[in-house]
Amino acid sequence: MHDDNVSRSFTAKAPNDVWLGDITEQSTLEGKLYVCAIKQIFSNRIVGYSIDSWMKSRIAANALNYHGVVG
């Protein structure tokens, strides 16, 4: 279990205050597909995403690195 740093308040007063992430699993004829999206709450926009055939930690890391979102 991780700390709840936003106290379940999903609002932001400035860019980069609060981001959300989600991983979705989709079955296909060729197997499972995983999609991870990172959303910036202030702008209400998806700022990064990643698609992979395995749900490993790299899917989240790749979504954060999408278009230079992080580092």
Z-matrix of the N, CA and C atoms (Angstrom, degrees):
N
C 1 1.447
C 2 1.527 1 108.70
N 3 1.320 2 115.89 1 137.96
C 4 1.463 3 121.52 2 -179.38
C 5 1.515 4 110.69 3 -105.91
N 6 1.316 5 116.16 4 159.11
C 7 1.460 6 121.45 5 177.18
C 8 1.521 7 110.56 6 -65.03
N 9 1.331 8 116.23 7 143.06
C 10 1.466 9 122.39 8 176.64
C 11 1.527 10 107.81 9 -91.60
N 12 1.328 11 116.67 10 85.91
C 13 1.464 12 121.79 11 -175.12
C 14 1.519 13 114.01 12 -73.75
N 15 1.322 14 118.44 13 -12.75
C 16 1.470 15 120.56 14 179.51
C 17 1.524 16 111.78 15 -112.37
N 18 1.316 17 117.60 16 5.14
C 19 1.473 18 123.14 17 178.64
C 20 1.525 19 112.32 18 49.66
N 21 1.331 20 114.92 19 37.80
C 22 1.470 21 122.16 20 179.45
C 23 1.522 22 112.83 21 58.83
N 24 1.323 23 117.10 22 22.79
C 25 1.463 24 122.00 23 175.00
C 26 1.526 25 107.32 24 -101.08
N 27 1.312 26 116.21 25 101.88
C 28 1.455 27 120.75 26 -174.98
C 29 1.528 28 110.95 27 -94.19
N 30 1.325 29 114.42 28 57.21
C 31 1.460 30 122.07 29 174.06
C 32 1.524 31 106.76 30 -130.38
N 33 1.319 32 115.99 31 157.50
C 34 1.459 33 120.53 32 179.67
C 35 1.515 34 109.59 33 -138.66
N 36 1.322 35 116.29 34 140.74
C 37 1.464 36 122.03 35 179.65
C 38 1.521 37 112.28 36 -92.52
N 39 1.333 38 116.75 37 -13.16
C 40 1.464 39 121.16 38 -178.60
C 41 1.522 40 109.14 39 -152.91
N 42 1.344 41 116.90 40 159.12
C 43 1.463 42 119.72 41 176.25
C 44 1.526 43 111.16 42 -57.25
N 45 1.304 44 116.04 43 146.01
C 46 1.464 45 124.46 44 176.74
C 47 1.529 46 114.41 45 66.65
N 48 1.328 47 118.71 46 13.60
C 49 1.469 48 121.20 47 173.93
C 50 1.522 49 110.58 48 -74.72
N 51 1.341 50 116.76 49 -48.06
C 52 1.465 51 121.32 50 -175.86
C 53 1.527 52 109.45 51 -135.85
N 54 1.324 53 115.64 52 127.92
C 55 1.462 54 122.36 53 172.97
C 56 1.517 55 107.54 54 -121.82
N 57 1.315 56 115.70 55 150.48
C 58 1.461 57 122.02 56 174.85
C 59 1.521 58 108.46 57 -120.70
N 60 1.311 59 115.75 58 151.62
C 61 1.456 60 120.89 59 176.00
C 62 1.514 61 110.17 60 -132.98
N 63 1.325 62 115.70 61 149.73
C 64 1.457 63 120.67 62 178.25
C 65 1.516 64 108.87 63 -148.27
N 66 1.325 65 116.04 64 143.45
C 67 1.464 66 121.55 65 174.07
C 68 1.521 67 107.78 66 -119.62
N 69 1.326 68 115.74 67 128.26
C 70 1.454 69 122.46 68 -179.47
C 71 1.523 70 109.36 69 -116.35
N 72 1.312 71 116.24 70 139.11
C 73 1.469 72 122.40 71 178.03
C 74 1.524 73 108.70 72 -105.55
N 75 1.336 74 116.34 73 132.99
C 76 1.461 75 121.34 74 178.49
C 77 1.526 76 108.95 75 -130.33
N 78 1.314 77 116.62 76 128.33
C 79 1.461 78 120.54 77 175.36
C 80 1.520 79 109.83 78 -81.35
N 81 1.333 80 116.47 79 137.27
C 82 1.460 81 122.12 80 176.90
C 83 1.524 82 108.01 81 -129.60
N 84 1.309 83 116.42 82 173.91
C 85 1.469 84 120.16 83 177.52
C 86 1.526 85 111.62 84 -64.60
N 87 1.318 86 117.64 85 -24.14
C 88 1.460 87 122.23 86 -178.79
C 89 1.528 88 112.80 87 -97.52
N 90 1.306 89 118.57 88 1.68
C 91 1.464 90 121.96 89 -178.87
C 92 1.516 91 111.23 90 126.97
N 93 1.309 92 115.79 91 -168.12
C 94 1.459 93 120.34 92 -178.57
C 95 1.522 94 111.42 93 -83.21
N 96 1.320 95 115.06 94 148.17
C 97 1.455 96 123.00 95 177.82
C 98 1.521 97 106.84 96 -128.59
N 99 1.327 98 116.81 97 135.66
C 100 1.461 99 122.06 98 -179.09
C 101 1.520 100 109.22 99 -116.61
N 102 1.329 101 115.94 100 134.92
C 103 1.457 102 122.39 101 178.71
C 104 1.520 103 107.87 102 -123.91
N 105 1.328 104 116.65 103 126.91
C 106 1.461 105 122.27 104 176.96
C 107 1.529 106 107.61 105 -114.68
N 108 1.316 107 116.55 106 130.30
C 109 1.458 108 121.40 107 178.03
C 110 1.518 109 109.73 108 -124.14
N 111 1.335 110 115.84 109 143.38
C 112 1.457 111 123.66 110 176.17
C 113 1.525 112 107.32 111 -115.74
N 114 1.329 113 116.47 112 125.83
C 115 1.464 114 121.86 113 -176.98
C 116 1.519 115 109.66 114 -117.00
N 117 1.330 116 116.58 115 130.55
C 118 1.460 117 121.99 116 173.11
C 119 1.525 118 107.15 117 -87.95
N 120 1.313 119 116.87 118 120.69
C 121 1.464 120 120.81 119 -173.56
C 122 1.523 121 112.56 120 -68.18
N 123 1.325 122 118.64 121 -39.07
C 124 1.466 123 120.99 122 -177.12
C 125 1.528 124 111.81 123 -58.86
N 126 1.337 125 116.53 124 -46.38
C 127 1.470 126 120.20 125 -178.57
C 128 1.521 127 112.32 126 -90.54
N 129 1.349 128 116.55 127 -12.03
C 130 1.464 129 122.06 128 -177.91
C 131 1.534 130 111.72 129 60.88
N 132 1.340 131 116.52 130 33.26
C 133 1.459 132 121.62 131 -177.92
C 134 1.523 133 110.84 132 -119.54
N 135 1.322 134 114.75 133 149.47
C 136 1.458 135 120.79 134 171.13
C 137 1.529 136 106.44 135 -75.95
N 138 1.325 137 117.28 136 120.13
C 139 1.462 138 120.94 137 -176.51
C 140 1.525 139 112.43 138 -106.14
N 141 1.308 140 117.43 139 -6.72
C 142 1.449 141 120.79 140 177.05
C 143 1.512 142 110.92 141 -165.59
N 144 1.318 143 115.58 142 149.28
C 145 1.464 144 119.40 143 175.47
C 146 1.512 145 109.58 144 -153.39
N 147 1.327 146 114.68 145 161.97
C 148 1.456 147 121.35 146 178.92
C 149 1.522 148 108.15 147 -150.59
N 150 1.318 149 115.81 148 145.98
C 151 1.467 150 122.56 149 178.65
C 152 1.520 151 107.33 150 -126.52
N 153 1.344 152 116.19 151 135.45
C 154 1.464 153 119.75 152 -179.05
C 155 1.527 154 109.47 153 -152.51
N 156 1.308 155 116.46 154 160.86
C 157 1.464 156 121.03 155 177.25
C 158 1.530 157 111.91 156 -89.79
N 159 1.333 158 117.82 157 -4.70
C 160 1.458 159 123.50 158 177.44
C 161 1.522 160 109.64 159 -128.01
N 162 1.347 161 116.88 160 140.24
C 163 1.454 162 119.82 161 176.69
C 164 1.530 163 108.32 162 -94.98
N 165 1.301 164 114.43 163 83.49
C 166 1.463 165 123.17 164 176.93
C 167 1.529 166 107.65 165 -114.30
N 168 1.311 167 117.06 166 171.01
C 169 1.463 168 120.48 167 -178.67
C 170 1.527 169 112.11 168 -61.30
N 171 1.334 170 117.29 169 -25.08
C 172 1.466 171 120.08 170 -178.43
C 173 1.530 172 112.62 171 -62.68
N 174 1.331 173 118.31 172 -25.65
C 175 1.462 174 119.32 173 -179.62
C 176 1.532 175 110.36 174 -65.08
N 177 1.328 176 117.28 175 -39.43
C 178 1.469 177 121.00 176 177.26
C 179 1.524 178 110.39 177 -71.99
N 180 1.329 179 117.24 178 -41.64
C 181 1.460 180 120.78 179 178.71
C 182 1.523 181 110.95 180 -61.89
N 183 1.326 182 117.56 181 -41.91
C 184 1.459 183 121.37 182 178.50
C 185 1.527 184 111.40 183 -65.38
N 186 1.328 185 117.14 184 -37.62
C 187 1.469 186 120.31 185 178.19
C 188 1.524 187 110.35 186 -64.84
N 189 1.333 188 117.37 187 -39.65
C 190 1.461 189 120.73 188 177.98
C 191 1.523 190 112.16 189 -69.31
N 192 1.321 191 117.44 190 -30.57
C 193 1.461 192 121.14 191 179.78
C 194 1.520 193 113.63 192 -84.91
N 195 1.328 194 117.38 193 -6.81
C 196 1.463 195 122.47 194 -178.86
C 197 1.521 196 110.52 195 -57.38
N 198 1.313 197 117.33 196 123.72
C 199 1.464 198 123.75 197 -179.82
C 200 1.517 199 113.01 198 51.79
N 201 1.321 200 117.20 199 32.24
C 202 1.449 201 120.45 200 174.68
C 203 1.519 202 115.80 201 71.64
N 204 1.330 203 117.51 202 27.28
C 205 1.459 204 121.06 203 179.04
C 206 1.529 205 109.77 204 -57.14
N 207 1.327 206 116.23 205 -41.48
C 208 1.461 207 121.85 206 178.00
C 209 1.509 208 108.84 207 -126.22
N 210 1.324 209 116.07 208 138.37
C 211 1.440 210 126.87 209 171.93
C 212 1.446 211 118.67 210 38.43
